[in-house]
Amino acid sequence: MDLEPLVAQIDPEGEIPPVGDWHPEHEGEMDLVIAADGRWIHEGTIMSRPRLVRLLSTILRREADGRHALVTPAEKQLIRVEDRPFLIVDAEPGADGLWWLTTNMGDRLALDADHPFTLSETPAGECVPEVPVRFGLAARLGRNVFYRLVEEAASFTLDDGREALGLHSGGVWHPLGLVDGDTACG
């Protein structure tokens, strides 16, 4: 599939459009995969234009049935996502007591009650934090950021009584992992 007609419908300023409000009648499937490592692969070729990938990421949403789609007012193209569509590539503490997270697409999020870490399994079965970003989409915590945050972590007790390591940010504890080494998330 040629991406140019789809890209022509996107705001070139890169603003996040209201894709949650769009319900186009035309629906198709696109040979596009977002790999677990964050690479976007179209028809077997890694997309090497960061600006195009960022642009497409602004029209991505997760459907109620769990599928992922690129959506414009005129059409919806279903794609495949191996794990989470975004990765957290940076984290920094702010003077306001919040941790600030940055995705591989340039989204900047405050780690707070609206954007909490939750533990979930990767396709490889590892229990790794993720954080909601927008429109049902989540970002997986990148390995290098995970290890940096573990150095800042403190121990606390989860609601189910298990001990975890985590960060306090935005008035909420955010789990990074379980203390007992249990790799199961649930």
C-alpha positions as CSV (number, residue, x, y, z in Angstrom):
1,M,0.0,0.0,0.0
2,D,1.2,3.5,-0.8
3,L,1.5,5.6,2.3
4,E,1.4,9.0,0.5
5,P,-2.4,9.3,0.3
6,L,-2.7,8.6,4.0
7,V,0.1,11.0,4.9
8,A,-1.5,13.7,2.8
9,Q,-4.5,13.7,5.2
10,I,-2.3,14.3,8.3
11,D,-1.5,17.7,9.9
12,P,2.1,18.4,8.9
13,E,2.7,20.3,12.2
14,G,2.7,16.9,14.0
15,E,-0.1,17.9,16.4
16,I,-2.0,15.0,17.9
17,P,-5.4,15.0,16.0
18,P,-8.6,13.9,17.7
19,V,-8.5,10.3,16.3
20,G,-10.7,9.1,19.1
21,D,-13.5,11.2,17.5
22,W,-13.1,9.8,14.0
23,H,-15.2,6.9,12.8
24,P,-14.5,6.5,9.1
25,E,-16.6,4.0,7.0
26,H,-13.7,2.8,4.9
27,E,-11.6,0.2,6.7
28,G,-8.6,-1.8,5.4
29,E,-5.5,-3.6,6.5
30,M,-2.0,-2.3,5.9
31,D,1.2,-4.3,5.9
32,L,2.7,-2.3,8.7
33,V,4.3,-3.8,11.9
34,I,5.5,-1.9,14.9
35,A,8.2,-4.3,16.3
36,A,8.7,-4.8,20.0
37,D,11.9,-2.9,19.8
38,G,10.1,0.2,18.4
39,R,11.0,-0.2,14.7
40,W,8.2,0.5,12.2
41,I,8.3,-2.0,9.3
42,H,6.2,-1.3,6.1
43,E,6.0,-4.1,3.6
44,G,9.1,-5.8,5.0
45,T,11.2,-2.6,4.9
46,I,12.2,-0.7,8.0
47,M,10.9,2.9,7.8
48,S,13.9,5.1,8.0
49,R,12.3,8.5,7.9
50,P,11.8,9.6,11.6
51,R,9.5,12.5,10.6
52,L,7.2,10.1,8.7
53,V,7.1,7.6,11.6
54,R,6.3,10.5,14.0
55,L,3.6,11.8,11.7
56,L,2.0,8.3,11.4
57,S,2.2,7.9,15.2
58,T,-0.1,10.9,15.7
59,I,-2.9,9.1,13.9
60,L,-2.5,5.7,15.7
61,R,-5.0,4.4,18.1
62,R,-6.0,1.2,19.8
63,E,-9.5,-0.1,19.0
64,A,-11.9,-1.4,21.6
65,D,-11.2,-5.0,20.4
66,G,-7.4,-4.5,21.0
67,R,-6.4,-4.1,17.4
68,H,-4.3,-1.1,16.4
69,A,-5.2,1.3,13.5
70,L,-4.0,4.3,11.7
71,V,-7.1,6.6,11.4
72,T,-8.0,9.6,9.4
73,P,-11.5,11.2,9.0
74,A,-11.7,9.3,5.6
75,E,-10.2,5.8,6.4
76,K,-8.9,3.4,9.0
77,Q,-6.0,1.0,8.3
78,L,-5.4,-1.8,10.7
79,I,-1.8,-2.6,11.5
80,R,0.1,-5.1,13.7
81,V,1.9,-4.2,16.9
82,E,4.1,-6.9,18.4
83,D,4.1,-5.5,22.0
84,R,3.4,-1.8,22.7
85,P,3.6,0.8,20.0
86,F,5.9,3.2,21.9
87,L,9.0,2.9,24.1
88,I,10.0,5.1,26.9
89,V,13.5,6.3,26.0
90,D,14.2,8.9,28.7
91,A,13.1,9.7,32.2
92,E,14.1,12.6,34.3
93,P,13.0,13.9,37.7
94,G,11.4,17.3,37.7
95,A,11.7,20.1,40.3
96,D,7.9,19.6,40.9
97,G,8.4,16.1,42.4
98,L,7.3,14.4,39.2
99,W,9.2,12.0,37.0
100,W,8.9,13.1,33.3
101,L,9.0,10.4,30.6
102,T,9.8,10.7,26.9
103,T,8.7,8.2,24.3
104,N,10.6,7.3,21.1
105,M,8.0,9.4,19.3
106,G,8.7,12.5,21.3
107,D,5.7,12.4,23.6
108,R,6.4,13.8,27.0
109,L,4.4,12.5,30.0
110,A,4.3,13.2,33.7
111,L,4.4,9.9,35.7
112,D,1.3,10.4,37.7
113,A,-2.2,9.0,38.4
114,D,-3.2,9.6,34.8
115,H,-0.1,8.0,33.5
116,P,0.8,5.3,36.0
117,F,3.3,2.4,35.5
118,T,1.6,-1.0,35.5
119,L,3.4,-4.3,35.2
120,S,2.6,-6.5,32.2
121,E,4.2,-9.3,30.2
122,T,6.2,-8.7,27.1
123,P,5.8,-11.2,24.2
124,A,9.0,-12.9,25.6
125,G,7.2,-13.4,29.0
126,E,9.1,-10.7,31.0
127,C,7.3,-8.6,33.5
128,V,8.1,-5.0,32.5
129,P,6.4,-1.7,33.3
130,E,4.3,0.1,30.7
131,V,2.5,3.5,30.9
132,P,-0.6,4.7,29.0
133,V,0.2,7.4,26.4
134,R,-3.0,8.3,24.5
135,F,-6.0,6.8,22.7
136,G,-5.6,3.4,24.3
137,L,-1.9,3.2,23.4
138,A,0.9,2.4,25.8
139,A,4.7,2.7,26.0
140,R,6.9,0.0,27.3
141,L,9.8,1.1,29.5
142,G,13.0,0.7,27.6
143,R,15.7,-1.5,29.2
144,N,18.3,1.3,29.7
145,V,15.6,3.6,31.3
146,F,14.4,0.7,33.5
147,Y,17.8,0.1,35.0
148,R,18.4,3.8,35.5
149,L,15.0,4.1,37.4
150,V,15.8,1.0,39.5
151,E,18.8,2.9,40.9
152,E,16.3,5.5,42.1
153,A,13.6,3.1,43.3
154,A,12.4,2.3,46.8
155,S,10.6,-0.7,48.2
156,F,6.8,-0.6,48.7
157,T,3.9,-3.1,49.0
158,L,1.4,-3.6,46.2
159,D,-2.3,-3.8,46.8
160,D,-2.1,-7.6,46.6
161,G,0.5,-7.7,49.4
162,R,3.6,-8.4,47.2
163,E,6.7,-6.4,47.7
164,A,7.8,-4.3,44.8
165,L,10.4,-1.7,43.8
166,G,9.1,1.5,42.4
167,L,9.0,5.3,42.2
168,H,6.9,7.8,44.0
169,S,5.7,10.4,41.5
170,G,2.6,12.6,41.2
171,G,1.4,11.3,44.6
172,V,1.3,7.7,43.5
173,W,3.6,4.7,43.8
174,H,4.6,3.3,40.4
175,P,5.9,-0.3,40.3
176,L,9.1,-1.2,38.4
177,G,9.2,-4.8,39.4
178,L,8.6,-7.4,42.1
179,V,11.3,-7.7,44.9
180,D,11.1,-11.5,45.2
181,G,12.2,-11.9,41.6
182,D,8.9,-13.4,40.5
183,T,8.6,-12.9,36.8
184,A,4.9,-13.3,36.6
185,C,2.9,-10.1,36.4
186,G,-0.4,-11.4,37.6
